[in-house]
Amino acid sequence: MWPFSAKLDATTKARDELQGRKRVAIDGQVFVIRRLNPLLDFNPSSMPQIFSSFQSRREPSKGPADEARALRDMMSIVEAGTVGIQAGTELLELSPKPQKGGQAQGITVEDVFRDQAVGAKLYWEILLHSLDRFRGIKKVFFYLTSRFTLFMLLRRSMDSLPIQSPSRTAA
């Protein structure tokens, strides 16, 4: 049956490429992500900071409101850019956020961000996939500069988040 599965895999790969989808393996889980268009995928009132061109010259404040906004922006980008999670042969889609007091049916963005390292890596891959628009030598230079820039931004934002180790330190 291998000729048929090879043709099916080629068809799926071509369809994913045309739709702007990509499969990414993060810590043993396979996520299917898509390119983001900030003008179509986000409400103008809740646009993530990374897609807005406004930057202030003031020194950024390190308060809990800024940390909450950074995490909320990361979650909204992951929610908009994730098509689903590959589980065997089927694709599990992310469930929308439940209403107050309700239970979510399936996997939500909060479930992905329970391990913040997985959430941050997925956020990183979605941004790189969304910003990667070039071919040839331009693509190589853009890839290197965007990786470095996003790494620095991610490192700065992760330094401000209060992350606790899952294992206790010896006293």
DSSP file (Angstrom, degrees, kcal/mol; ACC not computed):
  #  RESIDUE AA STRUCTURE BP1 BP2  ACC     N-H-->O    O-->H-N    N-H-->O    O-->H-N    TCO  KAPPA ALPHA  PHI   PSI    X-CA   Y-CA   Z-CA
    1    1 A M    >>        0   0    0      0, 0.0     4,-1.8     0, 0.0     3,-0.6   0.000 360.0 360.0 360.0   1.3    0.0    0.0    0.0
    2    2 A W  H 3>  +     0   0    0      1,-0.2     4,-2.4     2,-0.2     5,-0.2   0.817 360.0  59.0 -64.2 -31.6    3.0    2.3    0.1
    3    3 A P  H 3> S+     0   0    0      0, 0.0     4,-1.8     0, 0.0    -1,-0.2   0.904 108.7  46.2 -64.0 -34.7    2.5    3.9   -3.4
    4    4 A F  H <> S+     0   0    0     -3,-0.6     4,-2.3     2,-0.2    -2,-0.2   0.896 112.6  48.5 -72.7 -39.0   -1.0    5.1   -2.3
    5    5 A S  H  X S+     0   0    0     -4,-1.8     4,-2.7     2,-0.2    -1,-0.2   0.879 110.0  53.0 -68.8 -35.2    0.2    6.5    1.1
    6    6 A A  H  X S+     0   0    0     -4,-2.4     4,-2.2     2,-0.2    -1,-0.2   0.911 110.7  46.9 -64.3 -41.2    3.1    8.3   -0.7
    7    7 A K  H  X S+     0   0    0     -4,-1.8     4,-2.3     2,-0.2    -2,-0.2   0.903 112.6  49.9 -66.2 -40.1    0.7   10.0   -3.1
    8    8 A L  H  X S+     0   0    0     -4,-2.3     4,-2.6     2,-0.2    -2,-0.2   0.911 110.5  49.7 -64.5 -42.0   -1.6   10.9   -0.2
    9    9 A D  H  X S+     0   0    0     -4,-2.7     4,-2.4     1,-0.2    -1,-0.2   0.898 111.2  49.3 -63.4 -40.0    1.4   12.4    1.8
   10   10 A A  H  X S+     0   0    0     -4,-2.2     4,-2.3     2,-0.2    -2,-0.2   0.895 112.1  48.6 -66.2 -39.4    2.5   14.4   -1.3
   11   11 A T  H  X S+     0   0    0     -4,-2.3     4,-2.5     2,-0.2    -2,-0.2   0.921 112.5  47.9 -65.7 -44.0   -1.1   15.7   -1.7
   12   12 A T  H  X S+     0   0    0     -4,-2.6     4,-2.6     1,-0.2    -2,-0.2   0.905 112.1  49.8 -63.7 -41.4   -1.4   16.6    1.9
   13   13 A K  H  X S+     0   0    0     -4,-2.4     4,-2.2     2,-0.2    -2,-0.2   0.910 112.0  47.4 -64.8 -42.3    2.0   18.4    1.9
   14   14 A A  H  X S+     0   0    0     -4,-2.3     4,-2.2     2,-0.2    -2,-0.2   0.903 113.0  48.8 -65.7 -40.7    1.1   20.4   -1.3
   15   15 A R  H  X S+     0   0    0     -4,-2.5     4,-2.0     2,-0.2    -2,-0.2   0.917 111.6  49.4 -65.4 -42.8   -2.3   21.3    0.2
   16   16 A D  H  X>S+     0   0    0     -4,-2.6     5,-3.3     1,-0.2     4,-0.5   0.893 110.6  50.8 -62.7 -39.4   -0.7   22.4    3.5
   17   17 A E  H ><5S+     0   0    0     -4,-2.2     3,-0.7     3,-0.2    -1,-0.2   0.899 110.5  48.7 -66.2 -39.9    1.9   24.5    1.6
   18   18 A L  H 3<5S+     0   0    0     -4,-2.2    -1,-0.2     1,-0.2    -2,-0.2   0.852 112.8  47.9 -67.3 -33.8   -0.8   26.3   -0.4
   19   19 A Q  H 3<5S-     0   0    0     -4,-2.0    16,-0.3    -5,-0.2    -1,-0.2   0.490 116.9-113.6 -85.0  -2.8   -2.8   27.0    2.7
   20   20 A G  T <<5 +     0   0    0     -3,-0.7    15,-1.0    -4,-0.5     2,-0.2   0.774  67.3 145.1  77.9  26.1    0.2   28.3    4.5
   21   21 A R  E   < -A   34   0A   0     -5,-3.3     2,-0.3    13,-0.2    -1,-0.2  -0.615  25.6-175.7 -97.3 157.7    0.3   25.5    7.1
   22   22 A K  E     -A   33   0A   0     11,-2.3    11,-3.0    -2,-0.2     2,-0.5  -0.991  22.8-129.9-151.4 143.6    3.3   23.9    8.6
   23   23 A R  E     -A   32   0A   0     -2,-0.3     2,-0.4     9,-0.2     9,-0.2  -0.850  27.5-174.9 -98.1 130.5    3.9   21.0   11.0
   24   24 A V  E     -A   31   0A   0      7,-3.0     7,-3.3    -2,-0.5     2,-0.6  -0.990  16.5-147.1-129.2 129.6    6.1   21.7   13.9
   25   25 A A  E     +A   30   0A   0     -2,-0.4     2,-0.5     5,-0.2     5,-0.2  -0.872  20.6 176.9 -98.0 121.4    7.4   19.2   16.6
   26   26 A I  E >   -A   29   0A   0      3,-3.1     3,-1.9    -2,-0.6    -2,-0.0  -0.970  69.5 -25.6-128.7 114.9    7.8   20.8   20.0
   27   27 A D  T 3  S-     0   0    0     -2,-0.5    -1,-0.1     1,-0.3     3,-0.1   0.865 127.6 -46.1  50.6  44.1    8.8   18.6   22.9
   28   28 A G  T 3  S+     0   0    0      1,-0.3     2,-0.4     0, 0.0    -1,-0.3   0.344 117.7 107.0  86.7  -6.8    7.4   15.5   21.3
   29   29 A Q  E <   -A   26   0A   0     -3,-1.9    -3,-3.1    58,-0.0     2,-0.6  -0.860  61.8-140.6-105.6 140.7    4.1   17.0   20.3
   30   30 A V  E     -AB  25  86A   0     56,-0.6    56,-3.2    -2,-0.4     2,-0.4  -0.894  20.4-171.8-103.9 119.2    3.3   17.8   16.7
   31   31 A F  E     -AB  24  85A   0     -7,-3.3    -7,-3.0    -2,-0.6     2,-0.6  -0.848  17.4-142.8-107.0 144.0    1.4   21.1   16.1
   32   32 A V  E     -AB  23  84A   0     52,-2.9    51,-3.0    -2,-0.4    52,-1.5  -0.945  29.1-178.5-105.1 118.1   -0.1   22.3   12.8
   33   33 A I  E     -AB  22  82A   0    -11,-3.0   -11,-2.3    -2,-0.6     2,-0.3  -0.724  11.4-155.6-115.2 164.0    0.4   26.0   12.5
   34   34 A R  E     -A   21   0A   0     47,-2.4   -13,-0.2    -2,-0.3     2,-0.2  -0.898  30.6 -88.5-134.3 164.5   -0.6   28.6    9.9
   35   35 A R        -     0   0    0    -15,-1.0     2,-0.4    -2,-0.3    95,-0.1  -0.481  41.8-137.0 -71.7 142.2    0.5   32.0    8.8
   36   36 A L        -     0   0    0     90,-0.3     3,-0.1    -2,-0.2    45,-0.1  -0.812  13.2-163.8-101.5 142.1   -1.0   34.9   10.5
   37   37 A N    >>  -     0   0    0     -2,-0.4     4,-2.9     1,-0.1     3,-1.1  -0.960  11.4-155.9-117.9 108.0   -2.3   38.1    8.9
   38   38 A P  H 3> S+     0   0    0      0, 0.0     4,-1.2     0, 0.0    -1,-0.1   0.811  90.4  54.6 -58.4 -31.9   -2.7   40.6   11.7
   39   39 A L  H 34 S+     0   0    0      1,-0.2     8,-0.0     2,-0.1    -3,-0.0   0.813 119.9  30.9 -72.8 -28.2   -5.3   42.7    9.8
   40   40 A L  H <4 S+     0   0    0     -3,-1.1    -1,-0.2     1,-0.1    -4,-0.0   0.764 121.3  46.7 -97.7 -29.9   -7.5   39.7    9.3
   41   41 A D  H  < S+     0   0    0     -4,-2.9     2,-0.4     2,-0.0    -2,-0.1   0.639 107.4  52.9 -92.7 -14.8   -6.9   37.5   12.3
   42   42 A F  S  < S-     0   0    0     -4,-1.2     5,-0.1    -5,-0.3    35,-0.0  -0.919  78.3-117.3-127.1 149.1   -7.1   40.1   15.1
   43   43 A N    >   -     0   0    0     -2,-0.4     3,-1.3     3,-0.2    -3,-0.1  -0.620  30.5-125.7 -74.0 136.5   -9.5   42.7   16.3
   44   44 A P  G >  S+     0   0    0      0, 0.0     3,-0.8     0, 0.0    -1,-0.1   0.802 109.6  54.7 -58.7 -28.2   -8.0   46.2   16.0
   45   45 A S  G 3  S+     0   0    0      1,-0.2    -2,-0.0     0, 0.0    -3,-0.0   0.742 115.9  37.1 -77.7 -21.0   -8.7   46.9   19.7
   46   46 A S  G <  S+     0   0    0     -3,-1.3    -1,-0.2     2,-0.0    -3,-0.2  -0.076  80.3 149.6-120.6  35.1   -7.0   43.8   20.8
   47   47 A M    <   -     0   0    0     -3,-0.8     5,-0.1    -5,-0.1    26,-0.1  -0.494  52.7-111.2 -68.0 130.3   -4.0   43.7   18.4
   48   48 A P    >>  -     0   0    0      0, 0.0     3,-1.4     0, 0.0     4,-0.5  -0.321  23.6-119.5 -61.7 147.6   -0.9   42.1   20.0
   49   49 A Q  G >4 S+     0   0    0      1,-0.3     3,-1.0     2,-0.2     5,-0.1   0.794 108.0  65.4 -60.5 -31.3    1.9   44.5   20.6
   50   50 A I  G 34 S+     0   0    0      1,-0.3    -1,-0.3     3,-0.0    -3,-0.0   0.767 102.8  47.9 -67.5 -23.9    4.4   42.7   18.3
   51   51 A F  G <4 S+     0   0    0     -3,-1.4     2,-0.3   -13,-0.0    -1,-0.3   0.529  95.1  87.8 -93.7  -7.2    2.2   43.5   15.3
   52   52 A S    <<  -     0   0    0     -3,-1.0     0, 0.0    -4,-0.5     0, 0.0  -0.692  69.6-144.7 -92.1 148.2    1.8   47.2   16.0
   53   53 A S        +     0   0    0     -2,-0.3     2,-0.4     2,-0.0    -1,-0.1   0.508  65.7 109.2 -89.3  -4.5    4.4   49.7   14.8
   54   54 A F        +     0   0    0     -5,-0.1     2,-0.4     2,-0.0    -2,-0.1  -0.595  39.7 171.1 -78.3 126.9    4.2   51.9   17.9
   55   55 A Q        -     0   0    0     -2,-0.4     2,-0.2     0, 0.0    -2,-0.0  -0.996  22.5-140.1-134.4 131.6    7.2   51.9   20.2
   56   56 A S        -     0   0    0     -2,-0.4    -2,-0.0     1,-0.1     0, 0.0  -0.571   8.6-143.1 -89.3 151.6    7.6   54.3   23.0
   57   57 A R  S    S+     0   0    0     -2,-0.2    -1,-0.1     2,-0.1     2,-0.0   0.505  71.9 105.7 -88.4  -5.4   11.0   55.8   23.9
   58   58 A R  S    S-     0   0    0      1,-0.1    -2,-0.1     3,-0.0     3,-0.0  -0.334  87.7 -94.8 -70.8 156.5   10.1   55.6   27.6
   59   59 A E        -     0   0    0      1,-0.1    -1,-0.1    -2,-0.0     2,-0.1  -0.568  48.0-111.4 -69.5 128.5   11.7   53.0   29.8
   60   60 A P        -     0   0    0      0, 0.0     2,-0.2     0, 0.0    -1,-0.1  -0.394  29.1-129.0 -66.5 137.1    9.4   50.0   29.9
   61   61 A S        -     0   0    0     -2,-0.1     2,-0.6     1,-0.1    -3,-0.0  -0.586   5.7-143.4 -85.0 148.9    7.8   49.4   33.2
   62   62 A K        +     0   0    0     -2,-0.2    -1,-0.1     4,-0.1     0, 0.0  -0.592  48.0 137.9-110.8  67.3    8.0   46.0   34.8
   63   63 A G     >  -     0   0    0     -2,-0.6     4,-1.8     1,-0.1     3,-0.3  -0.608  68.2-104.7-107.7 170.4    4.6   45.7   36.5
   64   64 A P  H  > S+     0   0    0      0, 0.0     4,-2.2     0, 0.0     5,-0.2   0.793 118.9  59.4 -64.5 -27.3    2.1   42.8   36.8
   65   65 A A  H  > S+     0   0    0      2,-0.2     4,-2.1     1,-0.2     5,-0.1   0.897 105.8  47.6 -68.4 -38.9   -0.1   44.5   34.2
   66   66 A D  H  > S+     0   0    0     -3,-0.3     4,-2.3     2,-0.2    -1,-0.2   0.891 112.4  49.2 -67.5 -39.6    2.7   44.4   31.6
   67   67 A E  H  X S+     0   0    0     -4,-1.8     4,-2.2     2,-0.2    -2,-0.2   0.906 111.4  49.2 -65.6 -41.3    3.4   40.8   32.3
   68   68 A A  H  X S+     0   0    0     -4,-2.2     4,-2.4     1,-0.2    -2,-0.2   0.891 111.4  49.5 -65.9 -38.7   -0.3   39.9   32.0
   69   69 A R  H  X S+     0   0    0     -4,-2.1     4,-2.6     2,-0.2    -2,-0.2   0.909 109.8  50.8 -67.1 -41.2   -0.5   41.7   28.7
   70   70 A A  H  X S+     0   0    0     -4,-2.3     4,-2.2     2,-0.2    -2,-0.2   0.920 113.4  45.3 -62.0 -43.6    2.6   40.0   27.3
   71   71 A L  H  X S+     0   0    0     -4,-2.2     4,-2.3     2,-0.2    -1,-0.2   0.889 112.7  50.9 -67.2 -38.7    1.1   36.6   28.3
   72   72 A R  H  X S+     0   0    0     -4,-2.4     4,-2.1     2,-0.2    -2,-0.2   0.890 110.4  49.6 -65.5 -39.5   -2.3   37.5   26.9
   73   73 A D  H  X S+     0   0    0     -4,-2.6     4,-2.1     2,-0.2    -2,-0.2   0.910 110.7  49.9 -64.5 -42.2   -0.7   38.6   23.6
   74   74 A M  H  X S+     0   0    0     -4,-2.2     4,-2.3     1,-0.2    -2,-0.2   0.919 111.4  48.9 -62.0 -42.8    1.2   35.3   23.4
   75   75 A M  H  X S+     0   0    0     -4,-2.3     4,-2.5     1,-0.2    -1,-0.2   0.881 109.9  51.0 -65.5 -38.3   -1.9   33.3   24.0
   76   76 A S  H  X S+     0   0    0     -4,-2.1     4,-2.1     2,-0.2    -1,-0.2   0.880 110.8  48.6 -69.0 -35.9   -3.9   35.2   21.4
   77   77 A I  H  X S+     0   0    0     -4,-2.1     4,-2.2     2,-0.2    -2,-0.2   0.912 113.2  47.0 -68.4 -41.8   -1.2   34.6   18.8
   78   78 A V  H  X S+     0   0    0     -4,-2.3     4,-1.5     2,-0.2    -2,-0.2   0.900 112.5  50.5 -65.6 -39.6   -1.0   30.9   19.6
   79   79 A E  H  < S+     0   0    0     -4,-2.5    -2,-0.2     1,-0.2    -1,-0.2   0.906 115.8  41.0 -65.2 -41.1   -4.8   30.6   19.5
   80   80 A A  H  < S+     0   0    0     -4,-2.1    -1,-0.2     1,-0.2    -2,-0.2   0.817 119.8  43.9 -76.2 -30.1   -5.0   32.3   16.1
   81   81 A G  H  < S+     0   0    0     -4,-2.2   -47,-2.4    -5,-0.2     2,-0.6   0.579  92.2  88.4 -95.4  -9.9   -2.0   30.6   14.6
   82   82 A T  E  <  -B   33   0A   0     -4,-1.5    12,-0.3   -49,-0.2   -49,-0.2  -0.803  45.0-178.9 -95.5 121.3   -2.6   27.0   15.8
   83   83 A V  E     -     0   0A   0    -51,-3.0    11,-0.4    -2,-0.6     2,-0.3   0.888  62.3 -59.5 -79.8 -43.2   -4.7   24.8   13.5
   84   84 A G  E     -B   32   0A   0    -52,-1.5   -52,-2.9     9,-0.2     2,-0.5  -0.986  47.4 -87.0 178.8-179.0   -4.5   21.8   15.7
   85   85 A I  E     -BC  31  92A   0      7,-3.0     7,-2.9    -2,-0.3     2,-0.5  -0.963  38.9-126.1-115.6 127.8   -2.5   19.2   17.5
   86   86 A Q  E     +BC  30  91A   0    -56,-3.2   -56,-0.6    -2,-0.5     2,-0.5  -0.614  29.4 177.6 -77.0 119.7   -1.6   16.0   15.6
   87   87 A A  E >   - C   0  90A   0      3,-2.8     3,-1.6    -2,-0.5     2,-0.5  -0.866  64.3 -57.9-123.8  95.0   -2.6   12.9   17.6
   88   88 A G  T 3  S-     0   0    0     -2,-0.5    -2,-0.0     1,-0.3     0, 0.0  -0.593 117.9 -21.2  70.6-119.9   -1.8    9.8   15.6
   89   89 A T  T 3  S+     0   0    0     -2,-0.5    -1,-0.3    -3,-0.1     2,-0.2   0.549 125.0  78.2 -99.0  -9.8   -3.7   10.2   12.3
   90   90 A E  E <  S-C   87   0A   0     -3,-1.6    -3,-2.8    -5,-0.0     2,-0.6  -0.668  72.4-131.8-103.5 159.3   -6.3   12.7   13.5
   91   91 A L  E     -C   86   0A   0     -2,-0.2     2,-0.6    -5,-0.2    -5,-0.2  -0.932  14.4-152.9-111.6 116.2   -6.0   16.4   14.1
   92   92 A L  E     -C   85   0A   0     -7,-2.9    -7,-3.0    -2,-0.6     2,-0.2  -0.793  15.5-145.1 -90.6 121.0   -7.3   17.8   17.4
   93   93 A E        -     0   0    0     -2,-0.6    14,-0.5    -9,-0.3     2,-0.2  -0.502  22.0-103.0 -83.3 153.7   -8.4   21.4   17.0
   94   94 A L  B     -d  107   0B   0    -11,-0.4    14,-0.2   -12,-0.3    -1,-0.1  -0.558  35.3-129.7 -74.1 138.8   -8.0   23.9   19.8
   95   95 A S        -     0   0    0     12,-3.8    14,-0.4    -2,-0.2    11,-0.1  -0.597  24.4-107.7 -85.7 149.3  -11.3   24.7   21.7
   96   96 A P        -     0   0    0      0, 0.0     9,-0.2     0, 0.0    -1,-0.1  -0.301  49.5 -79.9 -69.2 163.1  -12.3   28.3   22.3
   97   97 A K        -     0   0    0      1,-0.1     2,-0.1     7,-0.1    11,-0.0  -0.393  53.3-115.4 -62.8 137.1  -12.1   29.7   25.7
   98   98 A P        -     0   0    0      0, 0.0     3,-0.1     0, 0.0     6,-0.1  -0.369  28.3-106.6 -73.1 154.5  -15.0   28.6   27.9
   99   99 A Q    >   -     0   0    0      1,-0.2     3,-2.4     4,-0.2     2,-0.1  -0.273  59.4 -64.6 -69.8 166.7  -17.5   31.1   29.2
  100  100 A K  T 3  S+     0   0    0      1,-0.3    -1,-0.2     3,-0.0     3,-0.1  -0.317 125.4   6.5 -58.8 127.1  -17.4   32.0   32.9
  101  101 A G  T 3  S+     0   0    0      1,-0.3    -1,-0.3    -3,-0.1     2,-0.2   0.390 107.0 116.8  83.1  -4.1  -18.2   29.0   35.0
  102  102 A G    <   -     0   0    0     -3,-2.4     2,-0.4     1,-0.0    -1,-0.3  -0.520  63.5-120.0 -96.0 164.3  -18.3   26.7   32.0
  103  103 A Q        -     0   0    0     -2,-0.2     2,-0.3    -3,-0.1    -4,-0.2  -0.833  24.8-123.9-102.1 140.3  -16.1   23.7   31.1
  104  104 A A        -     0   0    0     -2,-0.4     2,-0.8    -6,-0.1     4,-0.1  -0.629  14.9-138.3 -82.0 139.7  -14.0   23.6   28.0
  105  105 A Q  S    S-     0   0    0     -2,-0.3     2,-0.2    -9,-0.2    -1,-0.0  -0.867  70.7 -16.5 -97.4 103.9  -14.6   20.7   25.6
  106  106 A G  S    S-     0   0    0     -2,-0.8     2,-0.4   -11,-0.1   -12,-0.1  -0.688 110.5 -17.1 104.9-158.6  -11.1   19.6   24.4
  107  107 A I  B     -d   94   0B   0    -14,-0.5   -12,-3.8    -2,-0.2     2,-0.2  -0.743  60.4-169.9 -93.7 130.8   -7.7   21.4   24.5
  108  108 A T     >  -     0   0    0     -2,-0.4     4,-1.4   -14,-0.2     3,-0.2  -0.594  39.2-102.4-110.7 175.0   -7.6   25.1   25.1
  109  109 A V  H  > S+     0   0    0    -14,-0.4     4,-2.1     1,-0.2     5,-0.1   0.850 121.8  59.3 -65.8 -34.5   -4.8   27.6   24.8
  110  110 A E  H  4 S+     0   0    0      1,-0.2    -1,-0.2     2,-0.2     4,-0.2   0.862 102.2  53.9 -62.7 -34.8   -4.5   27.6   28.6
  111  111 A D  H >4 S+     0   0    0     -3,-0.2     3,-0.8     1,-0.2     4,-0.4   0.884 108.2  48.9 -65.7 -38.0   -3.7   23.9   28.4
  112  112 A V  H >< S+     0   0    0     -4,-1.4     3,-0.7     1,-0.2     7,-0.4   0.883 111.3  50.5 -66.8 -37.7   -0.9   24.5   26.0
  113  113 A F  T 3< S+     0   0    0     -4,-2.1    -1,-0.2     1,-0.2    -2,-0.2   0.354  80.8  92.3 -86.5   6.5    0.5   27.2   28.2
  114  114 A R  T <  S+     0   0    0     -3,-0.8     2,-0.8     1,-0.3    -1,-0.2   0.901  93.1  45.4 -64.2 -37.5    0.5   25.1   31.4
  115  115 A D  S X> S-     0   0    0     -3,-0.7     4,-1.9    -4,-0.4     3,-0.7  -0.901  84.8-164.1 -99.8 103.4    4.0   24.2   30.3
  116  116 A Q  H 3> S+     0   0    0     -2,-0.8     4,-2.4     1,-0.3     5,-0.2   0.746  83.4  61.3 -66.1 -23.3    5.3   27.7   29.5
  117  117 A A  H 3> S+     0   0    0      2,-0.2     4,-2.2     1,-0.2    -1,-0.3   0.911 107.0  45.0 -67.7 -40.8    8.3   26.4   27.6
  118  118 A V  H <> S+     0   0    0     -3,-0.7     4,-2.4     2,-0.2    -2,-0.2   0.920 114.3  49.4 -67.1 -43.4    6.0   24.6   25.1
  119  119 A G  H  X S+     0   0    0     -4,-1.9     4,-2.2    -7,-0.4    -2,-0.2   0.896 112.3  47.5 -62.0 -41.2    3.8   27.7   24.8
  120  120 A A  H  X S+     0   0    0     -4,-2.4     4,-2.3     2,-0.2    -1,-0.2   0.899 112.5  48.7 -68.9 -40.0    6.7   30.0   24.3
  121  121 A K  H  X S+     0   0    0     -4,-2.2     4,-2.4     2,-0.2    -2,-0.2   0.893 112.3  48.6 -66.2 -39.2    8.3   27.7   21.6
  122  122 A L  H  X S+     0   0    0     -4,-2.4     4,-2.2     2,-0.2    -2,-0.2   0.909 110.8  50.7 -66.5 -41.3    5.0   27.4   19.8
  123  123 A Y  H  X S+     0   0    0     -4,-2.2     4,-2.2     1,-0.2    -2,-0.2   0.918 110.6  50.5 -58.0 -45.6    4.5   31.2   19.9
  124  124 A W  H  X S+     0   0    0     -4,-2.3     4,-2.4     1,-0.2    -2,-0.2   0.920 110.6  47.8 -59.2 -48.5    8.0   31.6   18.5
  125  125 A E  H  X S+     0   0    0     -4,-2.4     4,-2.4     1,-0.2    -1,-0.2   0.871 110.6  51.4 -65.8 -37.6    7.4   29.1   15.6
  126  126 A I  H  X S+     0   0    0     -4,-2.2     4,-2.3     2,-0.2   -90,-0.3   0.924 111.3  47.9 -65.4 -43.7    4.1   30.8   14.7
  127  127 A L  H  X S+     0   0    0     -4,-2.2     4,-2.3     2,-0.2    -2,-0.2   0.933 113.3  46.9 -63.2 -45.5    5.7   34.2   14.5
  128  128 A L  H  X S+     0   0    0     -4,-2.4     4,-1.2     1,-0.2    -1,-0.2   0.903 113.7  48.1 -63.7 -40.2    8.6   33.0   12.4
  129  129 A H  H  < S+     0   0    0     -4,-2.4    -1,-0.2     1,-0.2    -2,-0.2   0.869 113.4  48.2 -67.7 -35.5    6.3   31.2   10.1
  130  130 A S  H  < S+     0   0    0     -4,-2.3    -2,-0.2     1,-0.2    -1,-0.2   0.855 115.3  43.2 -72.8 -34.6    4.1   34.2    9.8
  131  131 A L  H  < S+     0   0    0     -4,-2.3     2,-1.1    -5,-0.2    -1,-0.2   0.619  88.3  98.1 -87.3 -12.8    6.9   36.6    9.1
  132  132 A D     <  +     0   0    0     -4,-1.2    -1,-0.1    -5,-0.2     7,-0.1  -0.651  36.9 137.9 -82.0  99.4    8.8   34.4    6.6
  133  133 A R        +     0   0    0     -2,-1.1    -1,-0.2     2,-0.0     2,-0.1   0.413  41.5  90.9-120.7  -2.9    7.7   35.7    3.2
  134  134 A F        -     0   0    0     -3,-0.1     2,-0.3     4,-0.1    -2,-0.0  -0.455  54.0-150.1-101.1 168.2   10.9   35.7    1.2
  135  135 A R    >>  +     0   0    0     -2,-0.1     3,-0.8     4,-0.0     4,-0.5  -0.894  57.9   3.0-127.2 158.9   12.7   33.2   -1.1
  136  136 A G  H 3> S-     0   0    0     -2,-0.3     4,-1.2     1,-0.2     3,-0.4  -0.324 123.6 -13.5  72.2-144.4   16.4   32.7   -1.9
  137  137 A I  H 3> S+     0   0    0      1,-0.2     4,-2.1     2,-0.2    -1,-0.2   0.802 133.7  59.9 -68.8 -30.1   19.2   34.6   -0.3
  138  138 A K  H <> S+     0   0    0     -3,-0.8     4,-2.8     1,-0.2    -1,-0.2   0.885 102.3  54.8 -61.5 -37.6   16.7   37.2    1.2
  139  139 A K  H  X S+     0   0    0     -4,-0.5     4,-2.6    -3,-0.4    -2,-0.2   0.896 106.6  50.3 -64.2 -39.9   15.1   34.3    3.0
  140  140 A V  H  X S+     0   0    0     -4,-1.2     4,-2.3     2,-0.2    -2,-0.2   0.943 114.3  43.0 -63.9 -48.2   18.3   33.3    4.6
  141  141 A F  H  X S+     0   0    0     -4,-2.1     4,-2.5     1,-0.2     5,-0.2   0.913 116.1  47.9 -65.7 -41.9   19.1   36.8    5.8
  142  142 A F  H  X S+     0   0    0     -4,-2.8     4,-2.7    -5,-0.2     5,-0.3   0.903 110.8  52.8 -64.3 -40.1   15.6   37.4    7.0
  143  143 A Y  H  X S+     0   0    0     -4,-2.6     4,-2.2    -5,-0.2    -2,-0.2   0.931 112.2  44.4 -60.3 -47.4   15.5   34.1    8.8
  144  144 A L  H  X S+     0   0    0     -4,-2.3     4,-2.1     2,-0.2    -2,-0.2   0.926 116.7  44.1 -66.9 -45.5   18.7   34.8   10.7
  145  145 A T  H  X S+     0   0    0     -4,-2.5     4,-2.6     2,-0.2     5,-0.2   0.901 115.1  48.2 -68.6 -39.3   17.8   38.4   11.7
  146  146 A S  H  X S+     0   0    0     -4,-2.7     4,-2.8    -5,-0.2     5,-0.3   0.890 110.7  51.6 -69.2 -37.3   14.3   37.5   12.7
  147  147 A R  H  X S+     0   0    0     -4,-2.2     4,-2.2    -5,-0.3    -2,-0.2   0.938 113.4  44.9 -61.1 -46.0   15.5   34.5   14.7
  148  148 A F  H  X S+     0   0    0     -4,-2.1     4,-2.2     2,-0.2    -2,-0.2   0.931 115.5  46.4 -65.2 -45.5   17.9   36.7   16.6
  149  149 A T  H  X S+     0   0    0     -4,-2.6     4,-2.3     1,-0.2    -2,-0.2   0.930 115.0  45.5 -64.0 -46.4   15.4   39.5   17.1
  150  150 A L  H  X S+     0   0    0     -4,-2.8     4,-2.8     1,-0.2     5,-0.2   0.858 110.3  55.3 -68.0 -33.2   12.7   37.2   18.3
  151  151 A F  H  X S+     0   0    0     -4,-2.2     4,-2.5    -5,-0.3    -1,-0.2   0.928 109.6  46.4 -62.4 -43.9   15.1   35.4   20.6
  152  152 A M  H  X S+     0   0    0     -4,-2.2     4,-2.2     2,-0.2    -2,-0.2   0.915 114.5  47.1 -65.6 -42.4   16.1   38.6   22.3
  153  153 A L  H  X S+     0   0    0     -4,-2.3     4,-2.4     2,-0.2    -2,-0.2   0.916 113.7  48.2 -64.1 -42.6   12.4   39.7   22.6
  154  154 A L  H  X S+     0   0    0     -4,-2.8     4,-2.7     1,-0.2     5,-0.2   0.903 110.7  51.1 -65.4 -40.8   11.4   36.3   24.0
  155  155 A R  H  X S+     0   0    0     -4,-2.5     4,-1.7    -5,-0.2    -1,-0.2   0.905 111.2  47.9 -63.4 -41.3   14.3   36.3   26.4
  156  156 A R  H  X S+     0   0    0     -4,-2.2     4,-0.9     1,-0.2    -2,-0.2   0.913 115.0  45.0 -65.9 -42.2   13.4   39.7   27.7
  157  157 A S  H  X S+     0   0    0     -4,-2.4     4,-0.7     1,-0.2     3,-0.3   0.867 112.9  50.3 -71.8 -34.2    9.7   38.8   28.1
  158  158 A M  H  < S+     0   0    0     -4,-2.7     3,-0.4     1,-0.2    -1,-0.2   0.805 103.4  60.6 -73.5 -27.7   10.5   35.4   29.7
  159  159 A D  H  < S+     0   0    0     -4,-1.7    -1,-0.2     1,-0.2    -2,-0.2   0.815 105.1  49.0 -66.0 -28.6   12.8   37.1   32.2
  160  160 A S  H  < S+     0   0    0     -4,-0.9    -1,-0.2    -3,-0.3    -2,-0.2   0.675  92.6  91.7 -86.0 -16.6    9.9   39.2   33.5
  161  161 A L  S  < S-     0   0    0     -4,-0.7     2,-1.4    -3,-0.4   -93,-0.0  -0.593  81.8-123.4 -80.7 138.2    7.5   36.2   33.9
  162  162 A P        +     0   0    0      0, 0.0     2,-0.5     0, 0.0    -1,-0.1  -0.637  39.8 177.5 -81.2  92.7    7.5   34.5   37.3
  163  163 A I        -     0   0    0     -2,-1.4     2,-0.4    -5,-0.2    -2,-0.0  -0.845  13.4-155.8-100.4 128.3    8.3   30.9   36.3
  164  164 A Q        -     0   0    0     -2,-0.5     0, 0.0     1,-0.0     0, 0.0  -0.819  21.2-114.0-103.7 143.6    8.6   28.4   39.1
  165  165 A S        -     0   0    0     -2,-0.4     4,-0.1     1,-0.1    -1,-0.0  -0.480  15.2-135.7 -71.6 141.0   10.6   25.2   38.7
  166  166 A P  S    S+     0   0    0      0, 0.0     2,-0.4     0, 0.0    -1,-0.1   0.772  91.3  60.7 -70.1 -23.1    8.5   22.0   38.8
  167  167 A S  S    S-     0   0    0      1,-0.0     2,-0.2     0, 0.0    -2,-0.1  -0.823  90.6-118.0-104.5 145.5   11.2   20.5   41.1
  168  168 A R        -     0   0    0     -2,-0.4     2,-0.2     1,-0.1     3,-0.0  -0.495  26.1-120.0 -78.8 147.6   12.0   21.9   44.5
  169  169 A T        -     0   0    0     -2,-0.2     2,-0.2    -4,-0.1    -1,-0.1  -0.597  33.1-102.4 -84.6 150.2   15.5   23.1   45.2
  170  170 A A              0   0    0     -2,-0.2    -1,-0.1     1,-0.1     0, 0.0  -0.520 360.0 360.0 -73.1 135.6   17.5   21.5   47.9
  171  171 A A              0   0    0     -2,-0.2    -1,-0.1    -3,-0.0    -2,-0.0   0.456 360.0 360.0 -88.7 360.0   17.6   23.6   51.1
